[in-house]
Amino acid sequence: MTEIFFGTNRNGRPARQPTRFGKRFSAAGLTNLRFGKAIVNNKAIRIGAKITS
């Protein structure tokens, strides 16, 4: 199992309740800064993100 920690301010998709990140940075800047963790093993990938405000 491998844990990968990440931080991003990419634009969320869809904008209202994001479930993925777009290719561009968020126009709101650091307001949309998010941190998360992906857990990867040989059978599945689980991703969790914490939205900061």
Residue pairs with C-beta under 8 A, 6 or more apart in sequence:
1 39
1 40
1 41
2 39
2 40
2 41
3 37
3 38
3 39
3 40
4 37
4 38
4 39
4 40
5 35
5 36
5 37
6 35
6 36
6 37
6 38
7 33
7 34
7 35
7 36
8 21
8 33
8 34
8 36
9 25
9 26
9 29
9 30
9 32
9 33
9 34
10 21
10 22
10 23
10 24
10 25
10 26
11 21
11 22
11 24
11 25
11 26
11 27
11 32
12 18
12 20
12 21
12 22
12 26
12 32
12 34
13 19
13 20
13 21
13 22
26 32
31 53
33 52
34 49
34 50
34 51
34 52
35 49
35 50
35 52
36 47
36 48
36 49
36 50
37 47
37 48
38 45
38 46
38 47
38 48
39 45
39 46
39 47
